Amino acid sequence: MNTVVLLSTRRLPPTYFDQVREDLGDQNITIDVVGWVAPSAWVADKVNTFTLIGPGRMPAEPVEEPSSSVGSDVAGEVASPTPAPAEEKTDVAQEPSTTGAAGAGAAGASGASTSTAGGSTSTAGGSTSTAGGSTFASGASTSTSGSGASAAKARPTGAKRVVKAVEWRARRARKVAGRVVPKAIKTSAPVKFLRGQRASNDLGKTYWDRVLSRRDVLATIDGADVVVALDAGAIWAGWNLGQRKASTPVVLGLPAARREFDQLKLAASTEGSGR
């Protein structure tokens, strides 16, 4: 049985691995994945191993839903409650008269308390106006102290003045450059490509460093028949692996991997016929 190791820095869905088997022409192939990003769903039934070397967590195993019979029994119990005795209904019917009297007394008490609260509110209003006056006075004192502090602050001299001037000119230059460069240039395809290449290079180096630091990943790669780099972020790792171990073919993309597997099958059939 052939084994393929997939190097990926993108999020892969579970259905992608079915497509891999179809593109490689072998449904019984063993797939090991070294991913920087966790898959979008549970993939334990799709691959042999999935080693996550980047940030994040692997998705949890799906939980089986309870059977419908249990749900129907519970629904039946809820739908048929036990009827209350007739005596309890009679007692409940007699209570409103007493409750109404108590409610009227409570309403009167609440009305009195409301009027008292109104008086306290007017007093609070007076205190608020006083507080407003104190606030105005404090504001005046603050403005006076602020003017005194600004007058006492000395301007930078010597080397500090030069540094401040350079920083001011740098900020102004950035603002002017942001206004001068048209938005069409910022969002153009070449600029996006250059930014994407820079991000891919940084990710590729980080991905390769993480591969080197994991002994389990290196052991998985050593047992592979073909190593496939699936995206731009994994190219740097694939190139370095090809330099380290020339006996194992390292390719970019599934079409190149299909050619390698066809050659392996041809070599195996030739050896079998020769014996």
Buried (B, 14 or more C-beta within 10 A) or exposed (E): EBBBBBBBBEEBEBEBBEEBBEEBEBEEBBBBBBBBBBBEEBBEEBBBBBBBBBEEEBBEEEEEEEEEEEEEEEEEEEEEEEEEEEEEEEEEEEEEEEEEEEEEEEEEEEEEEEEEEEEEEEEEEEEEEEEEEEEEEEEEEEEEEEEEEEEEEEEEEEEEEEEEEEEEEEEEEEEEEEEEEEEEEEEEEEEEEEEEEEEBBEBBEBBBEBBBEBEEBBEBBEEBBBBBBBBBBBBBBBBBBBEEBEEBBBBBEBEBBBEBBEEBEEEEEEEEEEE
